[in-house]
Each structure stands twice: as structure tokens, then as C-alpha cells.
């Protein structure tokens, strides 16, 4: 009777889609990285930065983790949060970003493409939108990497969480503060990139 019962239980056991489960796990990890970045960005508000989180990129299925408007109203920073392997360093190998031995440069290219499209949507020069990847977990060699991407004119900055805020504060100080210009640009950002709604 025990063997029959075990077979019945196995037959009735809900089937788990391994791909759906893996996607859900990756999403959980990604959500943790985004939440950590969101908390770290909060002090920038006192310096005139304006910030929105998880915005849709029209014309694509992508979402922008964090979109920052500079205090001078001169540009925008697209911040993408990554949660990479804590036991493997993030570094450049032949000008490509790797986590340990794994090539992650495709993700850098993707963030650069978000910045390029954001500039087009906002009618800004390409160099007025700055793509920045903040890596949680994995140690970024030297704290900051200056990567390049195809079809993007400027660098893609890959930074450790410890470097991110100080780097942005320094950039804000360098370009000055204009609350009115920043508010106008932030209003355009909010209008052009609506809140992202995750599909079930």
C-alpha cells in the first residue's frame, strides 16, 4: 500500500517549470540589488539630484532601474543595478567586463543602448546621458571601471556601491546646480519614461 501511495503522491505533485523557477530566482536577486541601490541613492536628493525608479523604456520590454536628473539640469544618469557573484571579481579582460572568468560585457552593451535610446527620447545629446552600472556582491577592481560599448560615444562606468554616490556627488558639484532647470528636465524624464509594470 505504501508504494501505491507514493506513486499517487508523485502523480499529483504539481509540476514546476524549471525555467520559470530560474527566472523567478534571478528576479529576486535583481530586486535585492535594486533595493540596495535605491537606499544608497537617497542622500543625493539633498544635493539637488532628482531620482525616479523602475521606469519603462518606450518601444521595448526593458525597464530602467534608476533614472537620475543632475542638479544642474544638464543631463541624466541611467543607473543599472547588478548583483554578481561575491567570490568573483569584476574586471576588464581585453576591454570587456567580466565577473571572474565569465564575460558580462553584453550586459554593459545593453545598458549603453538604454542610455542611447533615453537620449533620443529626451532630445538630448548622446553625451548628456550617462550609463552607470553598479555592481553589488562582486568586488569591482579598483572600485571603478571605464568600459566602452559599440555605437555609444562615451564610457559606460562600472562601479562598486562604495564609489557610486561619491562619484555622482562630485559630478554634480562640477556641473553646478540649477533647481529650475533640473525640475524641468526631471518632469520630461517622468513623462517620457512612465512607471514600469512587470508582466506576470
Backbone bond lengths (Angstrom), bond angles and torsions (degrees), N, CA, C in turn:
res aa  C-N    CA-C-N  psi(-1)  N-CA   C-N-CA  omega(-1)  CA-C   N-CA-C  phi
1 X - - - 1.462 - - 1.535 110.63 -
2 X 1.368 116.20 -36.53 1.457 120.06 -179.46 1.517 112.04 -60.94
3 X 1.337 116.84 -41.53 1.464 120.76 -179.16 1.526 110.32 -65.63
4 X 1.341 117.57 -40.03 1.467 121.42 178.84 1.527 109.87 -63.73
5 X 1.322 116.42 -42.11 1.464 120.91 -179.49 1.533 111.22 -63.33
6 X 1.339 115.60 -42.16 1.468 119.32 178.68 1.525 111.31 -62.51
7 X 1.336 116.24 -40.65 1.474 119.82 178.87 1.523 111.07 -64.69
8 X 1.348 116.20 -40.54 1.465 119.91 178.86 1.536 110.69 -63.81
9 X 1.342 115.26 -43.48 1.465 118.50 179.34 1.525 111.41 -62.69
10 X 1.323 116.39 -39.90 1.468 120.59 178.79 1.520 110.21 -65.34
11 X 1.319 116.96 -37.91 1.467 121.13 -179.00 1.530 111.09 -67.03
12 X 1.349 116.25 -37.80 1.459 121.16 -177.83 1.524 113.46 -84.09
13 X 1.330 116.43 -13.48 1.465 119.67 -176.52 1.528 110.54 -60.60
14 X 1.343 117.26 129.36 1.472 119.22 -179.92 1.525 110.88 -60.70
15 X 1.315 115.50 138.11 1.450 120.71 178.70 1.529 109.60 -83.40
16 X 1.314 116.29 129.92 1.456 121.95 179.48 1.521 108.75 -101.14
17 X 1.318 115.67 125.35 1.469 120.25 176.19 1.524 107.98 -73.26
18 X 1.344 118.79 113.90 1.473 119.61 -176.45 1.525 113.04 -63.24
19 X 1.336 116.64 -31.41 1.471 119.47 179.19 1.526 110.76 -69.49
20 X 1.331 115.97 -42.15 1.462 120.19 178.57 1.524 110.08 -64.73
21 X 1.340 116.57 -39.58 1.458 120.35 179.16 1.525 110.25 -63.94
22 X 1.339 117.05 -44.04 1.477 120.89 179.91 1.527 110.67 -63.14
23 X 1.340 116.72 -40.41 1.469 120.28 177.80 1.521 110.84 -62.17
24 X 1.338 115.69 -42.91 1.465 120.30 -179.53 1.531 110.66 -63.71
25 X 1.340 116.61 -39.20 1.468 119.90 178.89 1.517 110.99 -65.64
26 X 1.346 116.47 -43.31 1.468 119.95 178.46 1.525 110.74 -62.36
27 X 1.349 115.46 -38.37 1.462 119.81 179.85 1.528 110.97 -64.87
28 X 1.332 116.39 -40.35 1.469 120.18 178.58 1.529 110.65 -61.81
29 X 1.331 115.28 -44.62 1.470 119.93 179.64 1.521 109.79 -63.14
30 X 1.335 116.34 -45.03 1.463 121.11 178.80 1.517 112.06 -61.49
31 X 1.330 116.67 -39.92 1.468 120.81 179.38 1.530 111.18 -63.10
32 X 1.333 116.90 -36.65 1.465 119.91 178.09 1.526 110.86 -63.98
33 X 1.340 115.90 -42.89 1.462 119.88 178.06 1.519 111.78 -63.20
34 X 1.321 116.63 -43.01 1.471 120.62 179.36 1.526 111.26 -62.83
35 X 1.329 116.45 -42.37 1.473 120.10 -179.43 1.532 110.43 -64.31
36 X 1.333 116.65 -39.82 1.463 120.14 178.81 1.529 110.53 -64.81
37 X 1.329 116.87 -42.57 1.465 120.29 179.26 1.523 110.49 -64.79
38 X 1.312 116.57 -43.50 1.471 120.77 -179.19 1.530 110.53 -56.41
39 X 1.331 116.77 -44.86 1.461 120.75 -179.99 1.531 110.80 -65.01
40 X 1.312 116.97 -38.71 1.465 120.31 -177.83 1.525 112.47 -70.87
41 X 1.321 117.36 -27.15 1.463 121.11 -178.34 1.534 112.67 -78.45
42 X 1.306 117.80 -19.58 1.470 121.16 -174.31 1.526 113.95 -52.75
43 X 1.350 119.93 -41.91 1.477 118.80 -178.87 1.531 114.14 -61.47
44 X 1.335 117.78 -18.91 1.467 120.33 179.55 1.525 111.98 -65.85
45 X 1.326 117.36 -24.13 1.461 120.85 -176.71 1.533 111.03 -59.93
46 X 1.334 116.37 -35.89 1.467 120.24 -178.99 1.524 111.91 -67.28
47 X 1.333 117.20 -18.96 1.470 121.33 -179.99 1.523 112.72 -99.05
48 X 1.339 116.50 11.23 1.463 119.95 175.12 1.511 115.75 95.39
49 X 1.342 117.84 -0.06 1.463 119.69 174.68 1.529 108.80 -71.75
50 X 1.321 117.01 144.43 1.460 122.62 176.11 1.523 107.47 -117.53
51 X 1.328 116.91 132.90 1.459 120.72 -167.77 1.521 111.16 -133.39
52 X 1.326 115.41 135.00 1.464 121.38 168.42 1.534 107.50 -126.58
53 X 1.321 115.28 154.92 1.459 120.37 -174.92 1.523 110.46 -122.97
54 X 1.314 114.41 151.52 1.464 123.85 174.77 1.529 112.28 45.55
55 X 1.316 114.11 75.97 1.459 121.16 -178.80 1.524 110.28 -112.72
56 X 1.316 116.40 148.43 1.460 122.14 178.26 1.525 109.92 -78.60
57 X 1.320 115.83 145.31 1.461 122.34 173.85 1.518 106.97 -103.76
58 X 1.337 118.57 103.60 1.466 120.97 -174.79 1.529 112.06 -54.36
59 X 1.327 114.33 142.17 1.463 119.85 179.79 1.511 113.54 84.89
60 X 1.335 116.89 6.51 1.466 119.74 178.88 1.523 108.76 -149.29
61 X 1.334 115.35 173.05 1.469 120.32 175.87 1.528 110.99 -94.03
62 X 1.340 116.93 1.97 1.466 121.30 -175.48 1.517 111.70 -74.80
63 X 1.342 114.54 154.72 1.456 119.03 169.58 1.520 108.31 -123.35
64 X 1.320 115.28 146.52 1.447 122.84 178.36 1.522 107.30 -95.38
65 X 1.326 117.05 118.29 1.469 120.11 -174.46 1.526 111.76 -60.08
66 X 1.342 116.34 -50.75 1.461 121.54 -176.52 1.530 108.27 -146.10
67 X 1.321 116.37 130.94 1.472 120.55 178.50 1.524 107.46 -121.72
68 X 1.333 115.61 119.91 1.459 122.09 -175.18 1.520 109.99 -112.23
69 X 1.321 116.07 132.97 1.462 121.52 172.91 1.520 108.58 -100.33
70 X 1.333 116.28 127.53 1.464 121.32 -176.42 1.526 111.13 -66.17
71 X 1.327 117.81 151.06 1.474 121.48 -176.81 1.521 114.18 -59.58
72 X 1.324 117.65 -26.79 1.460 119.86 179.78 1.519 113.25 -87.00
73 X 1.344 116.92 -3.00 1.464 119.84 -177.50 1.515 112.75 69.36
74 X 1.331 116.19 20.29 1.466 120.67 -175.97 1.521 113.55 -95.45
75 X 1.316 117.41 -12.91 1.455 118.48 -176.97 1.510 112.52 -172.79
76 X 1.329 113.25 179.98 1.458 122.20 -174.36 1.531 108.15 -132.64
77 X 1.318 115.92 145.28 1.467 121.25 174.52 1.528 108.21 -116.57
78 X 1.334 115.46 126.11 1.463 121.44 174.35 1.525 106.27 -96.45
79 X 1.325 117.10 111.71 1.464 121.45 -178.79 1.526 108.68 -103.62
80 X 1.329 115.04 123.79 1.461 121.08 179.07 1.526 108.50 -112.91
81 X 1.323 116.66 125.41 1.467 121.38 -178.14 1.521 110.45 -91.30
82 X 1.329 115.66 133.73 1.458 121.71 175.73 1.521 109.08 -125.31
83 X 1.319 116.21 143.81 1.465 122.29 174.55 1.524 105.69 -120.03
84 X 1.336 115.73 100.88 1.462 121.03 -175.26 1.515 110.84 -111.07
85 X 1.318 115.75 169.88 1.463 124.05 -172.12 1.541 111.85 -57.45
86 X 1.328 115.49 121.22 1.465 120.03 -175.00 1.529 113.30 -67.50
87 X 1.326 118.11 -21.86 1.457 120.65 -178.04 1.526 113.05 -93.37
88 X 1.335 116.87 3.75 1.467 120.28 -177.90 1.527 109.50 -125.19
89 X 1.332 118.46 135.08 1.461 120.40 -179.39 1.528 112.12 -76.64
90 X 1.313 115.63 151.52 1.468 121.42 170.55 1.524 106.77 -98.77
91 X 1.337 116.00 125.50 1.455 120.58 -173.91 1.509 110.41 -155.11
92 X 1.320 115.19 171.42 1.461 120.60 177.42 1.519 109.51 -96.35
93 X 1.323 115.68 129.43 1.470 122.46 174.47 1.522 106.58 -123.42
94 X 1.325 116.47 112.52 1.472 121.65 -176.47 1.536 110.48 50.38
95 X 1.330 115.14 47.76 1.468 123.57 176.27 1.525 114.14 67.20
96 X 1.329 116.67 16.39 1.464 120.40 176.58 1.530 108.90 -119.77
97 X 1.331 116.04 140.92 1.468 120.50 -178.66 1.526 109.75 -77.46
98 X 1.321 114.75 127.84 1.461 122.10 177.99 1.526 109.44 -124.35
99 X 1.320 116.04 151.54 1.464 122.29 165.76 1.522 104.78 -112.45
100 X 1.324 116.14 107.67 1.456 119.29 -170.34 1.520 108.82 64.37
101 X 1.322 116.46 -125.93 1.474 120.64 178.38 1.524 112.31 -95.21
102 X 1.326 116.47 -2.33 1.474 119.94 -175.61 1.527 111.37 -89.20
103 X 1.315 116.05 124.58 1.467 122.17 179.11 1.529 109.13 -72.25
104 X 1.333 116.48 118.42 1.473 121.76 178.88 1.529 111.12 -112.14
105 X 1.331 116.59 15.34 1.460 118.44 -171.87 1.528 112.79 -66.78
106 X 1.317 117.59 -25.06 1.468 119.56 177.76 1.524 110.76 -59.34
107 X 1.338 116.19 -34.25 1.464 119.61 178.18 1.531 111.29 -70.18
108 X 1.324 116.17 -32.11 1.464 120.52 176.39 1.527 109.52 -67.36
109 X 1.321 116.08 -43.47 1.471 121.07 177.43 1.527 110.84 -59.68
110 X 1.325 115.63 -38.95 1.466 120.11 -178.88 1.526 111.30 -64.57
111 X 1.332 116.74 -43.95 1.464 120.21 179.44 1.529 110.22 -65.45
112 X 1.330 116.63 -38.56 1.473 120.20 176.54 1.524 110.65 -62.21
113 X 1.324 116.96 -38.39 1.470 119.21 178.60 1.526 110.62 -67.35
114 X 1.344 117.81 -34.37 1.467 120.18 175.83 1.528 109.64 -61.95
115 X 1.331 116.32 -43.94 1.465 120.38 -178.89 1.522 111.03 -64.13
116 X 1.326 116.09 -41.56 1.468 119.65 -179.85 1.528 110.18 -62.97
117 X 1.326 116.36 -44.77 1.462 119.76 -179.12 1.524 111.32 -69.74
118 X 1.339 116.31 -34.40 1.471 119.74 177.00 1.522 110.23 -62.86
119 X 1.329 116.88 -42.04 1.473 120.58 178.79 1.522 110.35 -60.77
120 X 1.326 116.76 -42.73 1.470 120.34 179.01 1.518 110.76 -63.03
121 X 1.330 116.93 -44.38 1.465 121.37 -178.63 1.528 112.15 -64.91
122 X 1.325 115.44 -33.45 1.473 120.04 -177.96 1.523 112.54 -91.94
123 X 1.348 116.40 -0.47 1.475 121.99 -176.89 1.535 111.52 56.19
124 X 1.334 114.90 44.28 1.452 121.66 177.73 1.525 109.60 -112.08
125 X 1.325 117.71 154.52 1.463 119.17 172.01 1.528 109.72 -60.46
126 X 1.329 116.46 150.09 1.466 120.44 -177.25 1.525 111.64 -57.32
127 X 1.351 117.30 -36.01 1.456 119.18 -177.57 1.529 113.31 -79.23
128 X 1.337 117.18 1.19 1.470 120.63 176.30 1.521 111.57 -91.56
129 X 1.327 116.67 -3.58 1.467 121.14 176.57 1.527 107.53 -119.04
130 X 1.306 115.41 123.23 1.450 122.94 -169.28 1.532 109.29 -111.89
131 X 1.335 119.37 115.27 1.459 120.41 176.69 1.534 110.90 -85.06
132 X 1.322 115.93 130.10 1.457 121.32 -178.52 1.526 108.97 -134.22
133 X 1.318 116.77 128.27 1.465 122.47 178.90 1.523 107.75 -110.22
134 X 1.334 117.04 120.24 1.459 120.75 177.40 1.527 107.84 -103.43
135 X 1.326 115.62 127.11 1.462 121.61 -173.83 1.527 109.91 -107.25
136 X 1.323 115.48 117.51 1.461 121.64 174.56 1.531 108.61 -95.47
137 X 1.318 115.66 150.53 1.463 119.95 178.58 1.512 111.64 88.39
138 X 1.306 116.82 -78.93 1.458 122.34 -179.89 1.527 110.99 -65.01
139 X 1.331 116.28 141.58 1.458 120.96 178.29 1.526 109.88 -82.80
140 X 1.330 116.83 122.78 1.461 122.03 177.36 1.529 108.19 -79.71
141 X 1.307 117.55 122.25 1.464 121.68 -177.87 1.533 110.57 -59.18
142 X 1.323 115.71 121.97 1.464 120.21 -178.85 1.509 114.04 75.32
143 X 1.328 118.13 -1.12 1.468 121.69 179.42 1.512 114.76 85.26
144 X 1.335 117.47 -27.22 1.473 122.19 -177.84 1.528 109.12 -143.56
145 X 1.322 116.04 132.30 1.466 121.61 172.64 1.524 108.43 -120.10
146 X 1.316 115.85 139.59 1.458 121.44 177.14 1.519 107.08 -106.83
147 X 1.335 115.77 100.93 1.462 121.10 -176.75 1.525 109.78 -101.06
148 X 1.310 115.44 163.08 1.469 120.07 175.71 1.515 109.20 -122.35
149 X 1.329 115.07 157.72 1.466 120.84 -179.60 1.518 108.74 -137.56
150 X 1.319 115.22 147.68 1.462 120.54 178.76 1.527 109.55 -62.87
151 X 1.324 116.23 142.28 1.463 122.87 175.57 1.528 113.14 61.54
152 X 1.350 116.66 24.82 1.455 119.65 173.52 1.525 107.24 -132.02
153 X 1.339 118.18 127.83 1.460 120.00 -169.67 1.524 115.65 -73.49
154 X 1.326 116.98 -27.13 1.457 118.89 -174.77 1.513 111.94 -110.96
155 X 1.331 116.01 -175.12 1.463 119.69 178.73 1.525 112.19 -77.87
156 X 1.320 114.60 157.51 1.461 121.82 167.20 1.528 105.11 -107.79
157 X 1.320 116.63 117.81 1.458 120.67 -177.38 1.522 109.61 -86.47
158 X 1.324 116.14 129.75 1.466 122.86 176.45 1.520 105.72 -115.13
159 X 1.332 116.96 117.18 1.466 119.82 -169.45 1.524 111.75 -131.50
160 X 1.317 114.40 157.06 1.462 120.71 171.25 1.525 108.13 -80.43
161 X 1.333 118.15 156.68 1.465 119.59 177.35 1.532 112.35 -56.60
162 X 1.338 117.35 -35.79 1.463 120.68 -178.67 1.526 112.13 -64.41
163 X 1.320 117.69 -28.27 1.464 121.65 -177.89 1.525 113.32 -90.57
164 X 1.330 116.72 -22.49 1.465 120.48 -168.99 1.530 112.93 -58.88
165 X 1.318 117.57 -54.76 1.468 120.30 -173.26 1.520 110.99 -66.31
166 X 1.333 117.82 -44.32 1.469 119.68 -179.32 1.525 110.97 -63.16
167 X 1.324 117.02 -36.51 1.462 121.16 178.38 1.534 110.57 -64.61
168 X 1.317 117.02 -43.31 1.463 121.04 -179.81 1.533 111.32 -69.90
169 X 1.326 116.81 -40.13 1.467 119.41 177.77 1.531 111.22 -61.17
170 X 1.313 116.18 -42.30 1.458 120.23 179.26 1.522 111.08 -63.71
171 X 1.335 116.58 -41.76 1.459 120.74 177.61 1.523 110.79 -61.86
172 X 1.343 117.09 -42.77 1.462 120.82 178.63 1.514 112.20 -62.16
173 X 1.329 116.68 -42.83 1.472 120.19 179.34 1.533 110.92 -63.82
174 X 1.313 116.15 -38.84 1.463 120.79 -177.63 1.522 111.59 -64.10
175 X 1.325 116.78 -36.82 1.467 120.59 -174.36 1.524 113.55 -96.04
176 X 1.325 117.64 -2.20 1.461 120.40 176.49 1.520 113.29 81.17
177 X 1.335 114.54 177.30 1.468 120.58 -176.52 1.514 110.45 -127.93
178 X 1.339 114.87 132.67 1.459 122.12 176.07 1.527 105.80 -143.66
179 X 1.330 115.47 95.40 1.464 119.94 -172.54 1.531 112.66 -59.67
180 X 1.319 116.67 -37.44 1.474 119.73 -178.30 1.530 110.26 -67.27
181 X 1.339 116.53 -47.15 1.465 119.91 180.00 1.529 110.38 -63.57
182 X 1.334 116.37 -39.35 1.462 119.86 179.48 1.531 110.81 -64.75
183 X 1.326 116.63 -42.04 1.469 120.30 179.59 1.525 111.14 -64.32
184 X 1.335 116.98 -39.58 1.467 120.44 179.25 1.530 110.74 -63.54
185 X 1.340 115.67 -45.01 1.463 118.61 179.89 1.524 111.25 -68.22
186 X 1.330 117.05 -39.03 1.470 120.53 178.81 1.524 111.26 -63.25
187 X 1.343 116.02 -34.54 1.473 119.54 177.15 1.523 110.28 -64.81
188 X 1.331 116.73 -40.24 1.474 120.54 176.62 1.526 110.51 -63.95
189 X 1.330 116.32 -42.40 1.471 120.81 178.57 1.525 110.33 -57.95
190 X 1.336 116.69 -47.63 1.469 121.00 -178.60 1.519 111.69 -64.50
191 X 1.335 116.58 -34.71 1.463 120.31 -179.45 1.534 111.68 -75.11
192 X 1.325 115.97 -42.05 1.474 120.58 -175.38 1.525 111.89 -75.31
193 X 1.344 116.23 -33.94 1.464 120.81 -177.90 1.527 109.34 -116.28
194 X 1.329 117.85 91.42 1.471 120.47 -177.92 1.522 110.51 -70.84
195 X 1.330 116.64 166.13 1.480 119.16 176.90 1.535 110.77 -56.21
196 X 1.315 114.52 139.39 1.472 121.13 179.93 1.524 109.27 -81.03
197 X 1.316 116.07 134.40 1.462 121.53 176.82 1.522 107.03 -113.37
198 X 1.301 115.24 114.73 1.475 120.15 -178.62 1.519 110.12 -71.03
199 X 1.322 115.32 131.68 1.472 119.26 179.20 1.511 109.34 -78.70
200 X 1.322 114.86 143.32 1.468 119.91 -178.33 1.517 111.10 -67.77
